[in-house]
């Protein structure tokens, strides 16, 4: 099973890398993820910070900012 997931992830990464617009969007999304990870790492209560980051992500997906 892990082999299949790894193969699917590699295929998706190759497809992303072949399209410049999608590659730029993926890079922006990666920057947001890195910023969230930094914020979680800086917090004193990492579980609380991770929960807040997850809530922000879910709100953005639902369109409720």
C-alpha positions in Angstrom: 0.0 0.0 0.0 2.7 2.6 0.8 4.3 1.9 -2.6 1.0 2.8 -4.3 0.6 6.0 -2.3 4.2 7.0 -3.1 3.7 6.3 -6.8 0.5 8.4 -6.8 2.3 11.3 -5.0 5.2 11.1 -7.5 2.8 11.2 -10.5 1.0 14.2 -9.0 4.2 16.0 -8.4 5.3 15.4 -12.0 2.0 16.8 -13.3 2.3 19.8 -11.1 5.8 20.5 -12.3 4.9 20.4 -15.9 2.3 23.2 -15.8 3.8 26.7 -14.9 0.6 28.2 -13.6 -0.1 25.2 -11.3 3.6 25.2 -10.2 3.3 28.8 -9.2 0.1 28.1 -7.2 1.6 25.1 -5.5 4.6 27.3 -4.5 2.3 29.9 -3.0 0.5 27.1 -1.1 3.8 25.7 0.2 4.8 29.1 1.5 1.5 29.4 3.4 2.1 25.9 4.9 5.6 26.8 5.9 4.4 30.0 7.6 1.8 28.1 9.5 4.4 25.5 10.6 6.7 28.3 11.8 3.8 29.8 13.8 3.1 26.5 15.4 6.8 25.9 16.2 7.0 29.3 17.9 4.0 28.8 20.1 4.2 27.7 23.7 1.3 25.4 23.4 1.9 23.6 20.2 -1.3 21.5 20.3 -3.4 24.7 20.6 -1.5 26.4 17.8 -1.9 23.4 15.5 -5.6 23.4 16.3 -5.9 27.1 15.4 -4.0 26.5 12.2 -6.3 23.7 11.2 -9.4 25.8 12.0 -8.1 28.6 9.8 -7.5 26.2 7.0 -11.0 24.7 7.3 -12.5 28.1 7.4 -10.7 29.1 4.2 -11.9 25.9 2.5 -15.5 26.6 3.5 -15.2 30.3 2.4 -15.9 31.6 6.0 -13.0 33.8 6.8 
